Structures are given as C-alpha cells and as structure tokens.
Amino acid sequence: MNIGVMGGTFDPVHKGHLIVAEEVRVQLNLAEVLFVPAGQPWLKANSPITDAEHRIQMVRLAISDKPYFKLSTMEIERAGPSYTVDTITELQGQLGLGDNLFFILGWENVAELPQWREPSRLIKMCYLVAVPRPGYPAPDLNSLEGDIPGLSQSVILIDTPKIDISASAIRNQVAQGLSITHLVPEAVERYINRHKLYH
C-alpha cells in the first residue's frame, strides 16, 4: 500500500492543502493521505501557533467527507519538537512489508532539507514528493546532492496547481474581519468563527 503523509501546522488547514493532497493521491495512486498536524515544529519554534486541539478539530472537519484522507495526532502526542524523521520512523513501524510512504512537501522545503534532522536517514525511509509553490523555483536537486547523497533518487517532482493560499494570510484576513469563504472549507470557517480564532 502506498500512503501519502502531509505534515504542517495546519493553522488553519485550507483548501490549498486539500487540493495538493488530492492531486498527489491521484497522480501517485496512493491508498490514503495522512494529515499530521505538528506539535512543536522546530522550524517555527519562535512563532506562536494555535492550540493543538483547535488545529486537530479543523483538520478533522476539513477531511470528514473524504474517506481516503486520515488524521494522525502522533506529532502532537509526542513530547518535544516535531521532526519529520521521527514521524516517518514511527509510521514505518506501523506499516506492513511492501508499504511505501510518500512525504509531501513544497519546493521551498526541498532547498531546506540539509538543515533538517537526519535528512540522509529520512530519504532512505520514504519518497519525498515535491509540489510547486507560487513564488518558488523548482529545487536544484543536483546542487543538494553534495549535502544529501542519493537525494535525487528519493525526490519525486510532480506538477500540481500552484495554489496561492497561505495560512498566515488567512489569519490576517480573519483579524481584519474579511471573508475567508473561498480559502477554507465551510466547516472550518464555521469552527474559526465559533471559537473566535485569529481575532
């Protein structure tokens, strides 16, 4: 079985996340995509993030009508900073023989891989599925090979719509009293309003 893994703070989860996850699922013929909200993302250690329970509930609402999208709270339940290599290691332990993991990340994240924890071990455990992001060039895998030998064999570059939606822009729009109807699923918008998030 081939399983996609989409990590992120999901603060909030938005239509861009869902579109990319669906595109990757279809193009790579994945059985399911796991949404894994981050506990304490080490790359955003100095940025305040919304309480984990709210982020979990928003993801749950966003994927409730999509049986091939699943929620995993493993990073939130794990103490300390969230590292992708730890998450993939934990998931590997739950898989059967012949199962493959496909970790979904943006083009800009590929360039940051040398700063990630144990990237060489990570690429031995899963495929990295790099998707386009507006304003970022395609990653130069050859230049990264010096830091992470074998990277180009582990990265799958796929073409998905460049969705120009960011969680930070959504938070700003809510704070300004602007509509986010076109940016997040309806149930997520209702949840944000009901709990007065980002105001």
C-alpha positions in Angstrom: 0.0 0.0 0.0 1.2 3.5 -0.9 0.5 6.1 1.8 1.0 9.9 1.5 2.0 11.9 4.5 1.2 15.6 4.7 2.7 17.4 7.7 2.2 21.0 8.7 0.9 23.3 11.5 -2.5 23.5 9.7 -3.1 26.8 11.4 -5.6 26.7 9.8 -5.9 23.8 7.3 -7.1 25.3 4.0 -8.3 24.4 0.5 -4.7 24.6 -0.8 -3.7 21.7 1.5 -6.7 19.6 0.3 -6.2 20.3 -3.4 -2.5 19.4 -3.2 -3.2 16.2 -1.2 -5.8 15.1 -3.7 -3.6 15.8 -6.7 -0.7 13.8 -5.2 -3.1 11.0 -4.2 -4.5 10.7 -7.7 -1.2 11.1 -9.6 0.7 8.6 -7.4 -2.2 6.3 -6.9 -2.0 6.5 -3.1 -4.4 4.5 -1.0 -4.6 7.3 1.5 -3.1 10.6 2.7 -2.3 11.1 6.3 -2.6 14.6 7.7 -0.2 15.0 10.6 -0.5 18.3 12.5 2.8 19.4 14.0 3.2 19.5 17.8 6.1 21.9 18.2 7.5 22.5 14.7 11.3 23.2 15.2 11.4 25.5 12.1 8.7 27.7 13.7 10.0 27.5 17.3 9.7 31.2 17.8 6.3 31.6 16.1 3.1 31.3 18.2 0.8 28.7 16.9 -2.9 27.9 17.8 -3.6 25.3 20.5 -3.2 21.8 19.1 -6.8 20.8 19.9 -8.2 23.5 17.6 -5.9 22.6 14.8 -6.8 18.9 15.2 -10.5 19.7 15.1 -10.1 21.9 12.0 -8.3 19.1 10.1 -10.9 16.6 11.2 -13.7 18.8 9.9 -11.8 19.5 6.6 -11.4 15.8 5.7 -14.6 14.4 7.2 -16.2 13.7 3.8 -13.0 12.3 2.2 -12.5 8.6 3.3 -9.0 8.4 1.7 -7.8 11.3 3.9 -6.9 10.4 7.5 -5.8 12.3 10.6 -2.8 11.3 12.7 -2.1 13.1 16.0 1.2 11.4 16.6 3.3 14.5 16.5 1.1 16.3 18.9 1.1 13.4 21.3 4.9 13.1 21.1 6.7 15.4 23.6 9.3 17.9 22.3 9.9 19.4 18.9 8.4 17.7 15.8 10.9 16.3 13.4 9.9 14.6 10.2 12.4 11.8 10.5 10.9 10.8 13.9 7.4 10.8 12.4 8.4 8.7 9.4 10.3 6.3 11.7 7.1 5.9 13.8 5.0 5.4 10.8 7.4 2.9 9.3 6.9 0.8 12.4 3.2 0.6 11.8 3.5 -0.4 8.1 3.4 -3.8 6.5 6.0 -5.3 4.2 5.8 -3.7 0.8 4.1 -0.5 2.1 5.7 2.8 1.0 5.5 6.3 2.4 5.4 9.4 0.3 6.1 12.6 2.3 4.5 15.7 0.6 6.4 19.0 0.8 6.7 22.2 -1.1 9.5 23.1 -3.5 10.9 25.6 -0.9 11.2 22.9 1.7 13.4 20.8 -0.5 16.1 23.5 -0.5 16.0 23.5 3.3 16.5 19.7 3.6 20.2 20.0 4.6 19.1 21.8 7.8 16.5 19.1 8.7 17.3 16.5 11.2 19.0 13.4 9.7 17.9 14.0 6.1 20.1 11.1 4.8 18.2 8.7 7.0 14.9 10.3 6.0 15.3 9.7 2.3 16.1 6.0 2.9 12.7 5.6 4.7 10.3 7.4 2.3 9.9 9.1 -1.0 9.8 12.9 -0.9 7.0 14.3 -3.1 7.9 17.9 -4.0 5.0 20.1 -5.2 5.2 23.6 -6.7 4.6 26.7 -4.6 3.9 30.1 -6.1 7.0 32.3 -6.0 9.5 29.5 -5.6 11.7 27.9 -8.3 11.9 24.2 -8.8 14.5 22.7 -6.4 18.0 22.1 -7.8 18.5 18.5 -6.7 22.0 18.2 -8.2 23.3 21.1 -6.0 21.8 19.4 -2.9 23.4 16.0 -3.7 26.7 17.2 -2.1 24.9 17.6 1.3 22.5 14.6 0.9 23.9 11.9 -1.4 21.1 10.0 -3.1 18.5 12.8 -2.7 17.6 12.9 -6.4 16.6 9.3 -6.4 14.3 9.9 -3.5 12.5 13.0 -4.7 9.5 12.9 -6.9 8.8 16.2 -8.6 5.1 16.4 -9.6 3.0 19.0 -11.2 0.1 20.3 -9.2 -1.8 23.6 -9.4 0.1 26.4 -7.8 -2.3 27.3 -5.0 -1.6 30.8 -3.7 -3.2 30.3 -0.3 -1.3 30.7 2.9 -2.4 30.1 6.5 -0.8 33.3 7.6 -2.8 35.3 5.0 -6.0 33.6 6.2 -5.2 34.5 9.8 -4.6 38.1 8.8 -7.9 38.2 6.9 -9.8 36.9 9.9 -8.1 39.5 12.1 -9.2 42.2 9.7 -12.8 41.0 9.6 -12.5 39.9 5.9 -14.2 36.8 4.3 -12.2 33.6 4.1 -15.1 31.6 2.5 -13.1 31.0 -0.7 -10.0 29.9 1.2 -11.1 27.2 3.7 -13.8 24.5 3.8 -17.2 25.8 5.1 -17.0 23.7 8.3 -13.5 25.1 9.1 -14.8 28.7 8.6 -17.7 28.0 11.0 -15.3 26.5 13.5 -12.9 29.5 13.3 -15.8 31.9 13.8 -17.4 29.9 16.6 -14.2 29.7 18.6 -13.1 33.2 17.7 -9.7 32.1 16.4 -7.3 34.6 14.9 -9.4 37.6 16.0 
